[in-house]
Amino acid sequence: MPTRGGMTREQLRSRDAAQQLARKTAEISALRTISRAVSAALDLDTTLTLITRTTADVMRVDSCSIYLLESQEYLILKATTGLAPQAVGRGRLRLGEGLTGHAAATGRAVASANAQADPRFKYVPGTDESRFRSLLAVPLTMAGKVLGAVNVQTTRAHEWGEDEIELLSIIADLASGTLEKARLYDSMRRQIMELRTLAEVSETLTSPLYLEQILRLVVEMAARVFDAPLCTLMLLDGNELVLAAAHPEAAGLRPRTTLRVGEGIPGEAAASGQPAMSVELADDPRFRRREVPQPPAVRSLLSVPLRVRDRTLGVINCYTARRHQFTGPEINMLQTLANQTALAIENASLVVKSAMVREMHHRVKNNLQMIAMLLRLQLREGREVSGREVLTETINRILSIAAVHEILAAEGLRHVAVREILDRVAHTVANSMAPPGFALAVHVGGDDVSLPSRQATSLALVVNELLQNAMEHAFTGRRRGTVRIALAVAGASLRVDVQDDGVGLPPDFTPDRSGDLGLEIVHTLVRDDLKGTIAFANAGGTQAVITMPLHAGDAG
């Protein structure tokens, strides 16, 4: 018996069966396509992208999105084909909130032909979701555990059929296992990276690098592990935390960045000796904008203290671009990194102190030997002198040596500014040797030059002897006198010109004459210690010119 369209019931049944078979075949083919696609992916991000893209193509929808559950509270948008790309990682729903959140919370599919009219619907800001009409969401579960939810949307109103709900449910079941595998893969890969990073840190901390280089490498490794746009390291200086290293390095190019202990989140970590964190910096009253050297787009922060033997040396801070709840393993990882860094800082401090002790021991020994040599020369001197005169000359020589070490203690262990040393020596002699009523003016000028401590000490003693000789012999019968000291660098040599405006050299003067202790000391030091020469002349007074080699790198 003919029916509508001139087809018999048998023909209609045959056509419906053929259409159903074709639909089932298409669904099986779609599932096979999705299975192949997700099986080819290992990491989570690639897997999520393939699932959303393939599902949207198979189901012929305008959007497919996956939300994953984090901290058992929020569903975070992790991948999408139709929503705004910038919403990935930022768009979120509470578990049970909106149609998608409802599907995840109840474990059942939720379908709506006019989603925005549904009282359960909630618009996710920043997703550009308002242009879609229909929505179908199904939960992502694995062994009774909620992983999240997947939804599909169309721009036109669409009544979701049972076969579409079943297809998306099957896709969700297939995707759940794949997502769990991808999460395990990401976790394993992260653990391998963390172990490799810790190995690199151990190698770095034991390498012959300066501490500043080590700290820069540590923050660079921390940024890599946490995929952080900014990591900083602050060291404790009294009651302040001072920025010591930052990655990216350009972030450190600002004036001195400090926080008081107890101030801000890093200050809290330093004060308590325990990790401190903030999931949302913008809403955290503890956050201080100046703790971020060059404000990038940061949202969350983890600060852990650098501690060694119950002492806090500083803090290391990791900032994330996205809202992030730091997990226990992440905190432990950064704490391990911080502990190793603290140990490296402590070891570096001990090495520097040990080197300083050895250096100072070496210098004290050399200077005591030099003083002993000067006293032996003075002992061998034949002229009769008073005990007061001997003591005064010896004190001046010791004070000349002390002036060198006073500058060394303030400026460093290796080189000394010669002009500053000679200026101090000149004022010491003028104040201690000048007889009552006599005024000596000493002017030190010329090139800025630095010398190693031993050469600087010897030169200071030479100038001290020349000045003492001038005080004794150059200004007889006068109430004032002037001495000018000039430094000049010429190539690899240093010339030191010491000239007074006194009576000049006696007619019978010979530079190497015996019996003059001061000149004997001068010749010995210039020849043996400075490896140079000295010449005397009459030039409106007495002029002594010292010429000595200047080693590369000594010029200031």
C-alpha positions in Angstrom: 0.0 0.0 0.0 1.5 3.3 -1.1 2.3 6.0 1.6 3.5 9.6 1.5 5.9 10.3 -1.4 4.6 7.2 -3.2 6.8 4.9 -1.0 5.5 1.8 0.7 6.0 1.2 4.4 8.6 -1.4 3.6 10.5 1.2 1.5 10.2 3.8 4.3 11.5 1.3 6.9 14.3 0.4 4.6 15.2 4.0 4.1 15.1 4.8 7.8 17.2 1.8 8.6 19.7 2.9 5.9 19.8 6.4 7.4 20.3 5.0 10.9 23.0 2.7 9.7 24.7 5.6 7.9 24.5 7.7 11.1 25.9 5.0 13.3 28.6 4.4 10.7 29.4 8.1 10.8 29.5 8.1 14.6 31.8 5.1 14.7 34.0 6.7 12.1 34.0 9.9 14.2 35.0 8.0 17.3 37.7 6.2 15.4 39.0 9.6 14.2 38.9 11.1 17.8 40.6 7.9 19.2 43.4 8.2 16.6 43.8 11.9 17.2 44.1 11.8 20.9 46.2 8.6 20.9 48.8 10.6 18.8 49.1 13.2 21.5 51.1 12.8 24.7 51.2 16.2 26.5 48.0 17.7 28.0 47.8 20.9 25.9 48.1 19.0 22.6 45.6 16.4 23.7 43.0 19.1 24.7 43.4 21.0 21.5 43.0 17.8 19.4 39.9 16.8 21.3 38.1 20.1 20.9 39.0 20.5 17.2 38.1 16.9 16.2 34.8 17.0 18.3 33.7 20.2 16.7 34.3 18.8 13.2 32.6 15.5 13.9 29.5 16.9 15.5 29.4 19.9 13.1 29.1 22.5 15.9 30.4 26.0 16.1 32.3 25.6 19.3 33.7 22.9 21.5 35.3 23.7 24.9 36.9 21.7 27.7 36.9 22.8 31.3 39.1 21.0 33.8 38.6 20.9 37.6 41.3 22.5 39.7 41.5 22.5 43.5 38.1 20.7 43.6 36.5 24.1 43.4 36.8 25.8 40.0 36.4 24.6 36.4 39.1 26.3 34.3 38.7 26.8 30.6 41.7 24.8 29.1 40.9 24.5 25.4 38.3 25.9 22.9 37.6 26.1 19.2 34.9 28.9 19.3 35.4 31.0 22.4 37.9 33.9 22.7 41.4 32.4 22.7 42.6 34.9 25.4 40.0 33.3 27.8 42.0 30.0 27.9 43.4 29.6 31.4 41.4 32.6 32.7 37.7 31.7 32.1 36.3 29.8 35.1 33.1 28.5 36.7 32.6 27.1 40.1 31.8 23.5 40.3 27.9 23.3 39.9 27.8 26.9 38.4 26.3 27.3 34.9 25.2 24.5 32.6 28.7 23.2 32.2 29.4 23.3 35.9 26.0 21.6 36.6 26.9 18.8 34.2 30.3 18.3 36.0 28.7 18.4 39.5 25.8 16.0 38.8 27.7 13.7 36.5 24.9 13.9 33.9 24.5 15.6 30.5 22.8 19.0 30.3 21.2 20.2 27.0 19.5 23.5 26.2 18.3 24.7 22.8 18.2 28.3 24.1 21.0 28.3 26.7 20.9 32.0 27.7 17.3 31.8 28.6 18.0 28.8 30.9 18.1 29.9 34.6 21.1 27.6 35.1 23.1 29.5 32.5 26.1 31.7 33.6 28.1 33.8 31.2 31.8 33.4 31.6 33.4 36.9 31.2 36.0 37.4 28.5 34.9 34.3 26.4 32.7 36.1 23.8 30.1 33.5 24.6 27.0 35.7 24.0 26.9 34.9 20.3 26.0 31.2 20.9 22.4 30.0 21.4 22.4 26.2 22.1 24.6 24.3 24.5 25.2 20.7 25.3 27.5 19.7 28.2 28.6 16.3 29.5 30.9 15.5 32.4 34.5 14.2 32.1 34.9 11.4 34.7 37.4 8.7 35.4 36.8 5.9 37.9 34.1 8.0 39.7 36.5 11.0 39.8 35.3 14.3 38.3 38.0 15.7 35.9 35.9 18.5 34.4 33.3 18.9 31.6 33.2 19.3 27.8 30.5 21.4 26.0 29.5 22.0 22.4 27.6 25.1 21.2 25.9 26.4 18.1 25.1 29.9 17.0 21.6 28.9 15.9 18.9 27.4 18.1 19.3 23.6 18.0 17.4 20.8 19.7 19.9 18.2 20.9 18.9 14.7 20.0 19.5 11.6 22.0 22.1 10.4 19.5 24.1 13.6 19.8 24.0 13.5 23.6 25.1 9.8 23.4 27.9 10.6 20.9 29.3 13.5 23.1 29.1 11.3 26.2 31.1 8.6 24.4 33.6 11.2 23.3 33.8 12.4 26.9 34.4 8.9 28.2 37.1 8.3 25.6 38.7 11.7 26.3 38.7 11.2 30.1 41.0 8.3 29.8 43.2 10.1 27.4 43.3 13.2 29.5 44.3 11.2 32.6 47.1 9.6 30.6 48.2 13.1 29.4 48.2 14.4 32.9 50.3 11.5 34.1 52.7 12.1 31.1 52.9 15.8 32.0 53.5 15.0 35.7 56.2 12.5 34.7 57.8 15.0 32.3 57.7 17.7 35.0 59.3 15.4 37.5 62.1 14.6 35.0 62.6 18.3 34.3 62.7 19.1 38.1 65.3 16.4 38.7 67.3 17.6 35.7 67.0 21.2 37.0 68.1 20.1 40.5 71.1 18.3 38.9 71.9 21.5 37.0 71.6 23.5 40.2 74.0 21.2 42.0 76.5 21.4 39.1 76.1 25.2 39.1 76.5 25.6 42.8 79.8 23.6 42.8 81.2 25.3 39.7 83.9 28.0 39.9 81.5 30.9 39.3 81.0 34.2 41.2 78.0 34.3 43.5 76.2 36.9 41.4 76.4 34.5 38.4 75.1 31.6 40.5 72.1 33.6 41.8 71.2 34.7 38.2 71.3 31.0 37.0 69.2 29.9 40.0 66.3 32.4 39.2 66.5 31.4 35.5 66.1 27.7 36.4 63.2 28.5 38.8 61.5 30.5 36.0 61.9 27.6 33.7 60.5 25.0 36.1 57.4 27.1 37.0 57.0 28.6 33.5 57.0 31.9 35.3 57.3 35.3 33.6 59.3 36.6 36.6 61.4 35.1 39.3 63.4 37.2 41.8 65.9 36.5 44.6 66.3 38.8 47.5 69.0 38.7 50.2 68.8 39.8 53.8 70.8 42.9 54.6 70.1 43.7 58.3 66.4 44.1 58.5 65.8 44.6 54.8 65.4 42.3 51.8 67.5 43.6 48.9 67.0 42.5 45.3 70.0 40.4 44.2 68.9 38.7 41.0 65.9 38.6 38.7 64.9 36.7 35.6 64.4 38.1 33.0 67.5 40.0 33.9 66.1 43.3 32.5 63.7 43.2 35.4 66.6 44.0 37.8 67.5 47.3 36.0 65.8 49.5 38.5 66.9 51.5 41.6 67.6 49.4 44.7 64.5 47.3 45.4 64.0 46.7 49.1 61.4 45.3 51.5 61.5 45.3 55.3 61.4 41.9 57.0 57.7 41.2 57.6 56.6 43.5 54.8 54.8 42.1 51.7 54.6 38.4 50.9 58.5 37.9 50.6 58.9 39.8 53.9 56.4 37.4 55.5 58.3 34.4 54.3 61.6 35.9 55.6 60.1 36.7 59.0 58.4 33.3 59.5 61.0 31.1 57.8 58.0 29.3 56.1 56.7 29.5 52.5 54.2 32.3 51.8 51.9 32.5 48.7 49.1 34.5 47.1 46.7 33.1 44.5 45.4 36.5 43.5 47.9 39.3 44.0 45.5 42.1 42.9 43.2 41.2 45.8 45.9 40.5 48.4 46.5 43.4 50.9 50.0 42.0 51.6 51.2 42.6 48.1 53.5 45.6 47.5 53.9 46.7 43.9 57.5 47.8 44.4 58.5 44.2 45.1 58.0 43.5 41.4 61.1 45.1 39.7 59.5 45.7 36.3 55.8 45.1 36.6 54.8 42.3 34.2 51.3 40.8 34.1 51.6 38.7 37.3 48.7 37.2 39.2 50.0 34.6 41.7 53.2 34.4 43.9 55.1 31.8 45.8 57.9 33.0 48.2 60.1 30.6 50.0 62.9 31.5 52.4 66.6 30.7 51.8 67.6 29.0 55.1 70.7 27.3 56.4 71.2 26.1 60.0 68.1 27.9 61.2 69.2 31.2 59.7 67.3 33.0 57.0 69.6 34.5 54.3 66.8 35.7 51.9 63.9 34.6 49.8 63.2 33.4 46.3 60.0 34.5 44.6 58.1 32.9 41.6 55.3 34.9 40.0 52.9 33.3 37.5 51.0 35.1 34.7 47.8 33.1 35.4 45.9 32.5 38.6 47.6 29.5 40.1 47.1 27.5 43.3 50.6 26.2 44.1 50.6 22.5 45.0 52.6 20.7 47.7 55.1 19.2 45.3 55.6 22.7 43.7 56.3 24.2 47.1 58.7 21.4 48.0 60.5 21.8 44.7 61.1 25.5 45.1 62.1 25.0 48.8 64.6 22.4 47.7 66.0 24.9 45.2 66.1 27.6 47.9 67.9 25.3 50.4 70.6 24.4 47.9 71.0 28.1 47.0 71.3 29.1 50.7 74.0 26.5 51.2 75.9 27.9 48.2 75.6 31.4 49.6 76.9 30.2 53.0 79.8 28.3 51.3 80.7 31.3 49.2 80.7 33.5 52.3 83.0 31.1 54.1 85.4 30.9 51.0 85.6 34.7 50.9 86.3 34.9 54.7 88.9 32.2 54.4 90.6 34.1 51.5 90.5 37.3 53.5 92.1 35.7 56.5 94.9 34.2 54.4 95.4 37.5 52.6 95.5 39.5 55.8 97.9 37.0 57.4 100.2 37.3 54.4 100.1 41.1 54.6 100.7 41.3 58.3 103.7 38.9 58.0 105.2 41.0 55.1 104.7 44.2 57.0 106.2 43.0 60.2 109.2 41.8 58.2 109.4 45.2 56.6 109.2 47.0 60.0 111.9 44.6 61.3 114.1 45.4 58.3 113.7 49.2 58.9 114.6 48.8 62.6 117.7 46.7 61.7 118.8 49.4 59.3 118.2 52.0 62.0 120.2 49.9 64.5 123.2 49.7 62.2 123.1 53.5 61.7 126.3 55.1 63.2 125.0 58.6 64.1 124.0 59.6 67.6 120.3 60.3 67.8 117.9 60.7 70.7 115.4 58.0 71.6 112.6 60.5 70.9 113.8 61.0 67.3 114.2 57.3 66.7 110.6 56.6 68.0 109.2 59.5 66.0 110.7 58.3 62.7 109.7 54.7 63.4 106.1 55.7 64.2 105.8 57.6 61.0 107.0 54.6 59.0 104.5 52.4 60.8 101.7 54.9 60.2 102.6 55.0 56.5 102.1 51.2 56.3 98.8 51.6 58.3 97.5 54.2 55.9 97.8 51.7 53.1 95.8 49.1 55.0 93.2 51.5 56.2 92.3 52.2 52.5 92.5 48.4 51.7 90.0 47.7 54.5 87.6 50.2 53.0 88.0 49.6 49.3 89.1 46.0 48.8 91.8 43.5 49.1 93.9 44.1 46.0 94.7 47.6 44.8 95.2 51.0 46.4 94.6 54.5 45.1 98.2 56.0 45.2 97.1 59.7 45.4 95.0 59.0 48.5 97.8 57.1 50.2 100.4 59.7 49.6 98.1 62.5 50.7 97.6 60.6 54.1 101.4 60.0 54.4 102.1 63.7 53.8 99.7 64.9 56.4 101.0 62.4 58.9 104.6 63.7 58.5 103.5 67.3 58.5 101.6 66.9 61.8 104.2 64.8 63.6 107.6 66.0 62.4 107.0 69.8 62.0 108.8 71.8 64.8 106.7 74.3 66.8 105.8 77.3 64.8 106.6 75.7 61.4 103.9 75.1 58.7 104.4 72.6 56.0 102.1 72.6 52.9 102.0 69.4 50.9 100.2 69.2 47.5 99.6 65.8 45.9 98.4 65.8 42.2 98.7 64.2 38.8 97.3 61.0 37.3 94.9 58.7 39.2 96.7 55.4 39.5 96.3 52.2 41.6 99.0 49.8 42.8 99.0 46.4 44.4 99.2 46.6 48.1 102.9 45.6 48.4 104.0 48.2 45.9 101.7 50.8 47.4 103.2 50.2 50.9 106.8 50.5 49.6 106.0 53.7 47.7 104.4 55.1 50.8 107.5 54.4 52.8 109.7 56.0 50.2 107.7 59.2 50.1 107.6 59.2 53.9 111.4 59.1 54.1 111.8 61.9 51.5 109.3 64.1 53.4 111.1 63.4 56.7 114.5 64.3 55.1 112.9 67.5 53.7 111.6 68.4 57.2 115.1 67.9 58.7 117.3 69.6 56.1 115.4 71.7 53.5 113.8 74.4 55.6 116.5 75.4 58.1 115.7 78.8 59.6 112.3 79.1 57.9 108.7 79.2 59.3 107.0 77.6 56.4 107.7 75.3 53.4 106.0 73.6 50.5 106.4 70.1 49.0 104.7 69.1 45.8 104.2 65.4 44.8 103.1 64.7 41.2 102.1 61.3 39.7 102.4 60.7 35.9 101.7 57.6 34.0 103.7 57.1 30.7 103.0 53.9 28.9 104.0 51.0 31.3 105.8 53.3 33.7 104.9 55.4 36.7 106.9 58.6 37.6 106.6 60.0 41.1 108.1 63.5 41.4 108.7 64.8 45.0 110.0 68.4 45.0 110.4 70.9 47.9 111.1 74.7 47.8 113.9 74.5 50.3 117.7 75.1 50.2 118.4 72.4 47.7 121.1 69.7 47.8 124.5 70.3 49.4 127.5 70.6 47.0 129.0 67.4 48.1 125.8 65.4 47.9 126.0 61.8 46.4 122.8 59.8 46.2 124.4 56.6 47.5 126.4 58.1 50.3 126.4 56.0 53.5 125.5 57.2 56.9 122.0 58.6 55.9 119.4 56.0 57.0 116.5 57.7 55.2 118.4 57.5 51.8 119.5 54.0 52.5 115.8 53.0 53.1 114.7 54.8 49.9 117.3 53.2 47.7 116.6 49.7 49.1 112.8 50.0 48.6 113.0 51.5 45.2 115.5 49.0 43.9 114.3 45.8 45.6 110.5 46.3 46.0 109.5 48.8 43.3 112.1 47.5 40.7 112.7 51.1 39.7 115.2 53.9 39.9 115.5 57.2 41.8 117.3 60.4 40.8 118.0 63.6 42.7 118.5 67.1 41.4 118.5 70.8 42.3 115.5 72.6 40.8 114.5 75.5 43.0 114.9 73.1 45.9 115.4 69.4 46.1 113.8 67.2 43.5 113.6 63.4 43.7 112.2 61.5 40.7 111.1 57.9 41.1 110.5 55.8 38.0 109.0 52.4 38.3 107.3 49.8 36.1 103.5 49.9 36.1 102.0 46.5 35.5 99.0 46.1 33.2 95.8 46.6 35.0 97.3 48.8 37.8 96.2 52.1 36.3 93.1 53.5 37.9 
